[in-house]
Amino acid sequence: MGQGNALVPHIFSQKRCELKLTRYVVIDEVSFRAVEGNGFVGLLHELQPRFKIPDRKKLQVWFMIYSWRRKRRYEV
């Protein structure tokens, strides 16, 4: 973001995309079902065709792990 028109190299990472998707769901309080919607799937495929979108059950597990880690960070 904020790169303007500059062309910057990018290396695709499935894991990094999964983390960003999980953060999106947590921070923006998006329904787990929304990640399986045709519009959202189409958008992600257009942005990054190599990204394999996880189903909502897998996303729920990541959500619990992410929330637990985030909670622990603020308790210390």
ABEGO torsion letter per residue (X at the ends): XGAEABBBBBBBBAAAAAAAAAAAAAAAGBBAAAAABAAAAAAAAAABAABBBBBAAAAAAAAAAAAAAAAAAAAX
